[in-house]
Amino acid sequence: MINDSPAFPALRFPSGLDAEGFLARYWQRRPLLMRQALPGFENPLPADELAGLACESDVEARIVLERSEQGPWQLLHGPFAPERFAALPATHWTLLVQDVDKHIPEIGALLERFRFLPNWRLDDIMVSYAEDQGSVGPHVDDYDVFLIQAEGRRRWRIATRADAPLELLPDLEIKILERFEPDHEWLLEPGDILYLPPGVPHWGVAEGACQTWSVGLRSPSWGELADDWLAEVAERFTPAGRWRDPSPDGGSVAVTPDDPAELTAATIASMRTQIESGIAAAGCDDFAVWLGKWMTEPKLNLELAPPEPSWPVSAVIALLESRGALQRDGRSLLLFARSSEPVGPVLLFANGEDHRLPAELAPFVSLLANGRELEAGRVRPWLDQEPAQALLATLFNAGHYRVPDESA
């Protein structure tokens, strides 16, 4: 079983570089190999426990087989039966498990080493286990990634040329480059990290059994954002009613068109004005509420499990005081924003829900959103205020904090 409290080493940048220098010189610009960035790293996640996780129904897992009876590069989707692993070949396969940080909160503690980036950018920790020569083929990611060697060794090759070929092999469920022309190569060992910005072709191949942790960065497309925001505008802010033919004197009688087939400039302008009025009606806080809820909306397989029955406020406060701290569930997603109004509320977003608190509770809300552990001593100054008590109880009863086994 995993160590209850794995002690992850502090992140160490190469000599002469710190977080600010990394962001200025490398972030989203060029790759960086960081030897022993996590010095003394000891993998707390045994391979058999990772395989057990891949057998659970609410876990997103895949197996990539480079060689199979169905041909090269076969992709299998979990959940897997335990006997599936016994039937795998001795080499050339990889198990990939998404969101391990959310299923095992102790693994999520590693994300604390990457808090030089905004919380909303940290997507998940994907863990891959590969037998000798296992890989997922040469490919390109659309997002930044930190590739952490957790156990064993993996050889990475990357292509940094601006004109590197990006055509994919046809008729495959997995996206693999048709041609791969690397110009850099490294062998990573436990504690090493390879940072890759978006769009860099890369290929990692296990040399012996190995485990790699990928810290993926969230990078929504403008299309994704616009699609959901405009749906929100259509539902909440677009004027009610339907089109009515205008008349030149403002009355109810329409004018006979000069050309019935023409979509006139006046019609186009009128329709555009009405639609754009909905966007204009949505204020900055409306957009912030939508964005915060969108950013914290969990995947369907990562929904929280509220305690049954729910706890009264007094019981939640008493539990916090008696325990000294409450542990966040790994699936809990919290962000906050300040109102655009000078005396407006502070907005907390929690797994797709929004909560409005008095502006003076902003420090309390920040502690909730930033901490994987809620320490009684740090939040006690606010717990004599009813809105703070009510919020804490609401979050607890939504499943954001884990109920100790003996108190369940």
C-alpha positions as CSV (number, residue, x, y, z in Angstrom):
1,M,0.0,0.0,0.0
2,I,1.0,3.6,-0.6
3,N,2.8,5.4,2.2
4,D,0.1,7.4,4.0
5,S,2.2,10.6,3.9
6,P,4.9,10.4,1.2
7,A,7.6,13.0,1.8
8,F,8.2,14.5,-1.7
9,P,11.4,16.4,-1.9
10,A,11.4,20.1,-2.7
11,L,11.6,20.9,-6.4
12,R,15.1,21.9,-7.5
13,F,15.8,23.8,-10.7
14,P,19.1,23.5,-12.5
15,S,22.0,25.7,-11.1
16,G,21.5,29.3,-11.8
17,L,17.7,29.0,-12.4
18,D,14.7,29.5,-10.1
19,A,11.0,29.5,-10.7
20,E,10.9,33.1,-12.0
21,G,13.8,32.3,-14.4
22,F,12.2,29.1,-15.6
23,L,9.0,31.0,-16.4
24,A,10.9,33.7,-18.2
25,R,13.2,31.6,-20.2
26,Y,11.6,28.2,-20.7
27,W,7.9,28.2,-19.9
28,Q,5.9,27.6,-23.1
29,R,9.1,28.3,-25.1
30,R,11.5,25.4,-25.1
31,P,12.2,22.1,-23.3
32,L,14.3,21.8,-20.2
33,L,15.9,18.7,-18.7
34,M,16.2,19.0,-14.9
35,R,18.5,16.4,-13.5
36,Q,17.6,15.4,-9.9
37,A,14.9,18.1,-9.8
38,L,13.3,15.9,-7.0
39,P,16.5,14.6,-5.4
40,G,16.1,11.4,-3.5
41,F,12.6,10.8,-4.9
42,E,11.2,7.4,-3.8
43,N,8.2,6.1,-5.6
44,P,5.4,5.6,-3.1
45,L,3.1,3.9,-5.5
46,P,3.7,0.1,-6.1
47,A,3.0,-1.2,-9.6
48,D,0.4,-3.7,-8.3
49,E,-1.5,-0.9,-6.6
50,L,-1.5,1.1,-9.8
51,A,-2.8,-1.9,-11.6
52,G,-5.5,-2.3,-8.9
53,L,-6.6,1.3,-9.4
54,A,-6.9,0.6,-13.1
55,C,-9.5,-2.2,-12.3
56,E,-11.8,0.2,-10.5
57,S,-15.0,1.4,-12.4
58,D,-14.5,5.1,-11.7
59,V,-10.9,5.3,-12.9
60,E,-9.9,6.3,-16.4
61,A,-7.2,3.8,-17.5
62,R,-5.7,2.6,-20.8
63,I,-3.2,0.0,-21.9
64,V,-1.1,0.6,-25.0
65,L,0.3,-2.4,-26.8
66,E,3.0,-1.8,-29.3
67,R,2.7,-5.3,-30.7
68,S,-0.5,-7.4,-30.6
69,E,-2.5,-9.8,-32.7
70,Q,-4.6,-6.9,-33.9
71,G,-1.5,-5.2,-35.2
72,P,0.9,-2.4,-34.0
73,W,-0.3,0.2,-31.5
74,Q,-3.4,-1.3,-30.0
75,L,-5.2,0.8,-27.4
76,L,-7.3,-0.9,-24.6
77,H,-9.7,0.9,-22.3
78,G,-10.3,0.2,-18.7
79,P,-11.6,-0.7,-16.2
80,F,-9.6,-3.9,-16.5
81,A,-10.2,-7.3,-15.0
82,P,-7.2,-8.4,-12.8
83,E,-6.5,-11.3,-15.1
84,R,-5.9,-9.0,-18.0
85,F,-2.5,-8.0,-16.6
86,A,-1.4,-11.7,-16.4
87,A,-2.2,-12.1,-20.1
88,L,0.0,-9.2,-21.2
89,P,3.3,-9.8,-23.0
90,A,6.7,-9.5,-21.3
91,T,7.7,-6.3,-23.1
92,H,6.4,-3.4,-25.2
93,W,3.3,-2.4,-23.2
94,T,2.3,0.6,-21.1
95,L,-0.4,1.1,-18.5
96,L,-1.7,4.7,-18.2
97,V,-3.9,5.9,-15.3
98,Q,-5.3,9.4,-15.3
99,D,-6.1,11.6,-12.3
100,V,-4.2,9.5,-9.8
101,D,-3.8,12.6,-7.6
102,K,-7.6,12.7,-7.3
103,H,-8.0,9.0,-6.5
104,I,-5.1,9.0,-4.1
105,P,-4.9,12.4,-2.4
106,E,-1.5,11.6,-1.0
107,I,-0.1,11.5,-4.5
108,G,-1.7,14.9,-5.1
109,A,0.7,16.4,-2.5
110,L,3.3,16.4,-5.2
111,L,1.4,19.2,-6.9
112,E,2.4,21.5,-4.1
113,R,5.9,21.5,-5.7
114,F,4.4,23.2,-8.8
115,R,2.6,26.1,-7.0
116,F,4.7,28.6,-8.9
117,L,1.9,28.1,-11.5
118,P,-1.8,29.0,-11.0
119,N,-3.8,26.3,-9.4
120,W,-6.3,26.2,-12.3
121,R,-3.5,25.3,-14.7
122,L,-2.6,22.1,-12.8
123,D,-4.7,19.5,-14.4
124,D,-3.7,16.1,-13.1
125,I,-1.0,13.6,-12.4
126,M,-1.1,10.7,-14.9
127,V,0.9,7.7,-13.9
128,S,2.3,5.3,-16.5
129,Y,3.8,2.0,-15.8
130,A,5.8,0.3,-18.6
131,E,7.5,-3.0,-19.0
132,D,10.8,-3.0,-21.0
133,Q,10.5,-1.2,-24.3
134,G,7.0,0.0,-23.4
135,S,5.9,3.3,-24.8
136,V,2.9,5.1,-26.3
137,G,4.8,5.9,-29.5
138,P,6.0,9.3,-30.8
139,H,3.4,11.9,-30.3
140,V,2.7,15.6,-29.6
141,D,0.8,17.1,-26.7
142,D,-1.3,20.3,-26.9
143,Y,-0.4,21.3,-23.3
144,D,2.7,21.7,-21.1
145,V,3.8,18.7,-19.2
146,F,6.4,17.8,-16.6
147,L,7.6,14.2,-17.1
148,I,8.8,12.9,-13.7
149,Q,10.8,9.7,-13.6
150,A,9.5,8.0,-10.5
151,E,11.0,4.5,-10.8
152,G,13.3,2.7,-13.3
153,R,14.7,4.4,-16.4
154,R,13.1,5.8,-19.5
155,R,14.9,7.1,-22.6
156,W,13.3,10.3,-24.0
157,R,13.9,11.6,-27.5
158,I,12.4,14.9,-28.7
159,A,12.3,16.9,-31.9
160,T,12.7,20.7,-31.5
161,R,12.8,21.8,-35.1
162,A,10.1,24.3,-35.9
163,D,9.3,22.3,-39.1
164,A,9.2,18.9,-37.4
165,P,6.7,16.6,-39.2
166,L,3.4,16.2,-37.5
167,E,1.5,13.9,-39.7
168,L,-0.2,11.0,-37.9
169,L,-0.4,7.3,-38.7
170,P,-3.8,6.6,-40.3
171,D,-6.5,4.4,-38.9
172,L,-5.3,4.3,-35.3
173,E,-7.3,5.1,-32.2
174,I,-4.1,6.5,-30.6
175,K,-2.4,9.5,-32.1
176,I,1.1,8.5,-33.2
177,L,3.4,10.4,-35.5
178,E,4.0,8.9,-38.9
179,R,7.6,10.3,-38.9
180,F,9.7,11.1,-36.0
181,E,13.0,12.9,-36.4
182,P,14.5,13.5,-32.9
183,D,17.4,15.9,-32.3
184,H,17.8,15.5,-28.5
185,E,18.0,12.3,-26.4
186,W,18.3,11.7,-22.7
187,L,18.0,8.7,-20.3
188,L,16.0,9.8,-17.2
189,E,16.4,8.2,-13.8
190,P,14.3,8.6,-10.6
191,G,14.1,12.2,-9.6
192,D,14.8,13.6,-13.1
193,I,12.2,15.8,-14.8
194,L,11.8,16.7,-18.4
195,Y,9.7,19.8,-19.1
196,L,8.1,20.0,-22.5
197,P,6.0,22.9,-23.8
198,P,3.1,22.3,-26.1
199,G,3.7,21.1,-29.6
200,V,7.1,19.3,-29.1
201,P,7.2,15.8,-30.6
202,H,8.5,13.3,-28.1
203,W,8.9,9.6,-27.5
204,G,9.7,7.9,-24.2
205,V,10.7,4.3,-24.2
206,A,11.2,2.2,-21.0
207,E,14.6,0.6,-20.4
208,G,13.5,-2.2,-18.1
209,A,10.3,-1.8,-16.0
210,C,9.7,1.8,-15.1
211,Q,7.1,4.3,-13.8
212,T,6.7,7.9,-15.0
213,W,4.5,10.5,-13.5
214,S,3.2,13.2,-15.9
215,V,2.0,16.5,-14.4
216,G,-0.2,17.8,-17.2
217,L,-1.2,21.4,-17.5
218,R,-4.8,22.5,-18.3
219,S,-4.9,24.5,-21.5
220,P,-8.5,25.0,-22.8
221,S,-9.0,25.9,-26.4
222,W,-10.7,29.2,-27.2
223,G,-13.3,27.2,-29.0
224,E,-14.2,25.2,-25.8
225,L,-14.4,28.4,-23.8
226,A,-16.5,30.3,-26.4
227,D,-18.8,27.4,-26.9
228,D,-19.8,27.1,-23.3
229,W,-19.8,30.8,-22.5
230,L,-22.1,31.5,-25.5
231,A,-24.4,28.8,-24.4
232,E,-24.5,30.5,-21.0
233,V,-25.3,33.8,-22.6
234,A,-28.0,32.3,-24.7
235,E,-29.7,30.7,-21.7
236,R,-29.4,33.6,-19.2
237,F,-28.8,36.9,-21.1
238,T,-30.3,36.8,-24.6
239,P,-33.5,38.8,-24.9
240,A,-36.7,36.9,-24.8
241,G,-39.2,36.6,-27.6
242,R,-38.8,36.1,-31.3
243,W,-38.1,38.1,-34.4
244,R,-40.7,40.6,-35.5
245,D,-40.5,42.4,-38.9
246,P,-39.8,46.1,-38.4
247,S,-41.7,48.9,-40.1
248,P,-40.2,52.2,-41.1
249,D,-42.6,54.3,-38.9
250,G,-42.2,52.0,-35.9
251,G,-45.7,50.6,-36.3
252,S,-46.7,47.0,-36.8
253,V,-47.0,46.9,-40.6
254,A,-44.0,45.5,-42.4
255,V,-42.8,46.9,-45.7
256,T,-42.9,44.9,-49.0
257,P,-39.3,43.9,-49.8
258,D,-37.6,45.2,-53.0
259,D,-36.2,41.7,-53.5
260,P,-37.8,38.8,-51.6
261,A,-34.6,36.7,-51.9
262,E,-32.3,39.3,-50.3
263,L,-31.1,39.1,-46.8
264,T,-30.9,42.8,-46.3
265,A,-28.2,44.7,-44.4
266,A,-30.9,46.1,-42.0
267,T,-32.1,42.5,-41.1
268,I,-28.5,41.4,-40.6
269,A,-27.7,44.4,-38.4
270,S,-30.9,44.0,-36.4
271,M,-30.3,40.3,-35.6
272,R,-26.7,40.9,-34.8
273,T,-27.6,43.8,-32.5
274,Q,-30.1,41.6,-30.6
275,I,-27.7,38.7,-30.2
276,E,-24.8,41.0,-29.1
277,S,-27.0,42.7,-26.6
278,G,-27.1,39.5,-24.6
279,I,-23.3,39.4,-24.5
280,A,-23.2,43.1,-23.5
281,A,-25.8,42.4,-20.7
282,A,-23.5,39.9,-19.0
283,G,-21.2,41.7,-16.6
284,C,-17.7,41.0,-15.5
285,D,-18.9,39.1,-12.4
286,D,-21.3,37.1,-14.5
287,F,-18.4,36.0,-16.7
288,A,-16.3,35.2,-13.6
289,V,-19.0,33.1,-12.1
290,W,-19.4,31.1,-15.3
291,L,-15.6,30.7,-15.7
292,G,-15.1,29.6,-12.1
293,K,-17.9,27.0,-12.3
294,W,-16.6,25.8,-15.7
295,M,-13.0,25.5,-14.4
296,T,-14.0,23.4,-11.4
297,E,-16.6,21.2,-13.1
298,P,-15.4,17.7,-12.4
299,K,-15.3,14.8,-14.9
300,L,-18.3,12.5,-14.4
301,N,-16.0,9.8,-12.9
302,L,-14.6,12.2,-10.4
303,E,-17.8,13.4,-8.7
304,L,-17.6,13.8,-4.9
305,A,-19.3,11.4,-2.5
306,P,-21.3,13.4,0.2
307,P,-21.6,12.0,3.7
308,E,-24.8,10.3,4.5
309,P,-26.6,11.7,6.5
310,S,-25.4,15.3,6.3
311,W,-23.7,16.8,9.3
312,P,-25.0,19.9,11.2
313,V,-22.7,23.0,11.3
314,S,-21.9,22.4,14.9
315,A,-20.8,18.8,14.3
316,V,-18.5,19.9,11.4
317,I,-16.9,22.6,13.6
318,A,-16.5,20.2,16.5
319,L,-14.8,17.6,14.2
320,L,-12.4,20.2,12.9
321,E,-11.5,21.3,16.4
322,S,-11.1,17.7,17.8
323,R,-9.1,16.5,14.9
324,G,-7.0,19.7,14.5
325,A,-7.4,19.5,10.7
326,L,-9.7,18.2,7.9
327,Q,-8.2,16.5,4.8
328,R,-9.5,17.6,1.4
329,D,-10.8,14.8,-0.9
330,G,-8.5,14.4,-3.9
331,R,-11.5,15.1,-6.2
332,S,-12.2,18.5,-4.6
333,L,-11.6,21.4,-7.0
334,L,-11.6,24.9,-5.4
335,L,-10.9,28.2,-6.9
336,F,-11.9,31.8,-5.9
337,A,-12.2,35.2,-7.5
338,R,-12.7,38.7,-6.1
339,S,-15.7,40.7,-7.4
340,S,-15.1,43.5,-9.9
341,E,-17.1,45.7,-7.6
342,P,-15.1,47.5,-4.8
343,V,-17.4,46.2,-2.1
344,G,-18.6,43.1,-3.9
345,P,-18.4,39.5,-2.6
346,V,-15.6,37.1,-2.8
347,L,-16.6,34.2,-5.1
348,L,-15.7,30.6,-4.2
349,F,-16.1,27.9,-6.9
350,A,-16.3,24.3,-5.8
351,N,-16.7,21.5,-8.2
352,G,-19.0,23.4,-10.5
353,E,-20.9,25.3,-7.7
354,D,-20.5,28.9,-6.7
355,H,-20.6,30.5,-3.3
356,R,-20.7,34.2,-2.5
357,L,-19.1,35.4,0.8
358,P,-18.6,38.8,2.3
359,A,-15.4,40.5,1.0
360,E,-13.8,40.4,4.4
361,L,-13.7,36.6,4.3
362,A,-11.4,36.6,1.3
363,P,-8.4,35.3,3.5
364,F,-10.6,32.5,4.8
365,V,-11.7,31.6,1.3
366,S,-8.1,31.6,0.1
367,L,-7.1,29.2,2.9
368,L,-9.9,26.8,1.9
369,A,-9.0,26.9,-1.8
370,N,-5.2,26.6,-1.4
371,G,-5.0,24.0,1.3
372,R,-5.1,20.2,0.8
373,E,-5.4,20.2,4.6
374,L,-7.6,22.6,6.5
375,E,-5.9,23.3,9.8
376,A,-8.1,24.4,12.7
377,G,-5.6,26.9,14.0
378,R,-5.3,28.8,10.7
379,V,-9.1,29.2,10.1
380,R,-10.2,29.6,13.7
381,P,-10.1,33.5,13.5
382,W,-13.0,33.3,11.0
383,L,-15.0,30.5,12.6
384,D,-17.0,32.9,14.9
385,Q,-18.7,34.3,11.7
386,E,-21.8,32.6,10.6
387,P,-21.1,32.8,6.8
388,A,-17.7,31.1,7.3
389,Q,-19.3,28.3,9.5
390,A,-22.1,27.8,6.9
391,L,-19.6,27.6,4.0
392,L,-17.4,25.1,5.8
393,A,-20.4,22.9,6.6
394,T,-21.7,23.2,3.0
395,L,-18.4,22.1,1.6
396,F,-18.1,19.2,4.1
397,N,-21.6,18.0,3.3
398,A,-20.8,18.2,-0.4
399,G,-17.9,15.8,0.1
400,H,-14.9,18.1,-0.2
401,Y,-13.5,16.9,3.1
402,R,-13.0,13.3,4.1
403,V,-14.9,11.9,7.0
404,P,-12.5,10.0,9.3
405,D,-13.3,6.3,9.3
406,E,-14.2,6.2,13.0
407,S,-16.5,9.1,12.6
408,A,-18.4,7.8,9.6
